Structure formats: structure tokens, C-alpha cells
Amino acid sequence: MQRQRSYRDHARAILVLGLPLIGSHLAQILIGVTDTVMMGWYGVTELAALVLGSTFFLLMFLLGSGFANAVMPMVAEAAASGNERQVRRVARMALWLSLAYAVLIVPVFLWSGTILRFLGQEPQVADLAQLYLRIAVAGMGPALITMVLKSYLSALERTVALLWVTIGAAVINGIANYALIFGNWGFPELGVAGAGIASVVSNLLAALALAVHVARATPEHALFHRFWRSDWEALGRVFRLGWPISLTMLSEVGLFSASAIMVGWVGTTELAAHGIALQLAAITFMVHLGLSGVATIRVGRAVGRGDQAGLADGGRVVTALSVLFALVAALVFLGFPEALIDLFLDPAEPARAEILRIGAILLALAAVFQLADGAQAIGLGLLRGVQDTRAPMVIAGVSYWGVGATCSYVLSQPLGLGAPGVWIGLVAGLTCAAVLLNLRFWRRLAGVGAG
């Protein structure tokens, strides 16, 4: 009975902390969904370009977000142990590292078209993607600042503001897209470029809103006071914890980016279907990502308190919640594939029937990997909570590339399965990562308990 009460208490605490965090992730992904839906109404070639461009942006964004993700377990542990000075130090230096990264990757965006053409993409699609990326790069710094501040507030268990700021950014992005993509309300019709401008505006406003909120809501940390002052010891700690997280995320998101490249080799229609199916899968993944963040926070705070039993029980409950949602999402994907895909298409689109056919197959495969996708996200979150990031980096590399990318290429190209072959490879890579990451956490926890 005591254990049942403990589980109920953990579930309640996870939902109180997690629902606003999940909501903010869903609102964030809504920005990408809005871009995809409106560009799908605009044209299939433009949609394919946006899929490539947004995948490229996401890849580079997540590569730089490891420092922001390092903030979450470090601040959670410091706050639980009462070390308020350490909270300020790690959050501030994460902002430094994120801004430095945003500046360093600008040339990659400026020459992105050359990179995409080298990777075998159609020249027209690559050129349109480059147009989008040359504009969108201006939003990289604000996007990373937002990520750091989200991690900081989440670790302090102050997640409600994140939800409202992200919803506001999504609404602004949607309005700007409607005006600039199609040329409504007297604005010029800019197509793909309009989507890029809208993303920059929404990222900038979100960063400003969160910065103002942080300055007002947590004055005890004085996060922006004398912001220019260096703290090399804290910067080194954030860097050491953060770079493996970045490479881990690069391995995972790189797999999905590579999947877009491989589907692009098959054809523009297949790439459009892939982009829609991936966008739908990304929506459900935001729930797992939110629960993963909660896992990191709860585990980090348990470590700060020295609460071994709470750490284990919290891990079990957050894993169970992820599994339950994965089952529900899988049923929706299997039950309503065409209705979901149709949301992204103009009814008059000539390639609509073919996109619906291919997309339905891909959504069936996305249903299969729901459990694995959620489980690997939770495993990563639990391990980050105990500040274990280097072994997960190796596991991710082996699983996503040694297994996932290899299977995707072999099945889609030499064996000729096309886009479905790519997605079968995704299932294989995610399943391998899910098993290995969760085994590592629970074996490590058992070893600590035995010790």
C-alpha cells in the first residue's frame, strides 16, 4: 500500500510538472506543423524544400542544444541541494556557449544549397531550401537562448510560463506564415522565404518574452546581471556535460535527417509524404520528450536530495506513462492515417492520391516505433538526470547509425523498398537504442542500491 501511494504521488508530481512542459513542446512543434501545412497548400515542390530546410535547421539546432540540455540536470541537482549560486553559474555559461555556437554555424547555412546538392537532392528543391535556411539562421541564436531558459525554468519546476510563451510564439508564427507565404493582407507573396521570416520573428519574440519573465520571476539568481563576466570553471562543466548530449542528439536527429535525404533519392512525392508522416510522428514524440525532461528533473532532484527510493519509483512511473501514451498514439496512427495526412494537403493537389497511399504505409510503421521512440527518450532522460551522458552518446551512435541508418539504406536502396524501407530502418535503430539505454540506467541504479 505504501508503494502504491508512492507511485500515485510520483504520477501526480510528474503530471503537474510535465503537462505544461509537454504543452510547450507541442506548441513548439506546432510551429513546424503550421509551416508544413501552409506550404503543403502552396505547392509540393515548396513543401519538399521546406521539409529539407526545416530538417537541416533542426539538425543544426539540436547539435547546439546540448548545452541547454545540460542545464536541466545541473540546475535541478543544485537547486535541490540549496546551491543557488551554482544555479546562476551553469545557466549563464550555457547561454554563452549557445550564443557562440549560433555564430559559428552561420557559414553552414549560407552554403546549405551546395551541401544539399552534394547529398543528391534535386537542384530546384535544394535552392529553395537554401533560400529558407539563409533567412532562418537569424533565428538560431534566439532559439537556443529560449532552449536554455526553458531548461533553467523547468529544472526549477516553473513550467507554466513556458507553455504560454510557446503558444504565443506558435500563434505569431501562424499569422506571419499566412501573411508572408501567400501574400495576404497586402504583404508580398514570398513562399518559402516567408516561412523563414515567420520562424525568425517567432523565435526572437519567444526569447525576449522568456528573458523578461526570468528577470522578473527569479531575481534571486540575477541571471543577466553582469552577464559579460566569465566563469570558466562553470563553462567547462557545462561544456563537458553538454557536448555528449549534443552528439547524442546529432546521432538521433541525424538519422531522421538522413532518412529525408534517402527518401529524397526516391522522389519528390515520396519526400512530401515522408515529411507529413514525420511531422505527425514528431507531434506524438513531443509528449515523450516532455516526459523525458520530467524524468531528468525528478532524477536530478532525487540525486540532490540523496533519495534513492524516490529516484527508482519516479523512473518506473514516468516510463509507464510513456508506454501508455505510445499505445494510444499507435492506435490513432493505425486507425485514421488518411484523415491525418489529408490535413496537410490541398484537395486539388494532383499528387494527393499518391501522397495519401505512401503516407498511410509510413504512418503504420510510425505506429510500430511509438513504443521504441518513447522508451529511448525516457532512457536518455533518466541517464541525464544522473549526469551520465558519455555512454549514452556511444549507445546512440551504434544504434542510430550502426543499426538504423544502415538498415534504412540497405532496405530502401539495394533492396528497393523505397520510403517504407527507410522507415523500417528507423524502427530498428530506435528499438536498439531503447533497449540499451534503459538497461544501462536500471543496471546502474541496481549497482548503486547494492553498494
Secondary structure by P-SEA (a helix, b strand, c coil): caaaaaaaaaaaaaaaacaaaaaaaaaaaaaaaaaaaaaaaacaaaaaaaaaaaaaaaaaaaaaaaaaaaaaaaaaaaaaacaaaaaaaaaaaaaaaaaaaaaaaaaaaaaaaaaaaaacccaaaaaaaaaaaaaaccaaaaaaaaaaaaaaaaaacccaaaaaaaaaaaaaaaaaaaacccccccccccaaaaaaaaaaaaaaaaaaaaaaaaaccccccccccccccccaaaaaaaaaacaaaaaaaaaaaaaaaaaaaaaaaacaaaaaaaaaaaaaaaaaaaaaaaaaaaaaaaaaaaaaaccaaaaaaaaaaaaaaaaaaaaaaaaaaaccaaaaaaccccccccaaaaaaaaaaaaaaaaaaaaaaaaaaaaaaaaaaaacccaaaaaaaaaaccccaaaaaaaacccccccaaaaaaaaaaaaaaaaaaaaaaaaaaaaaaaac
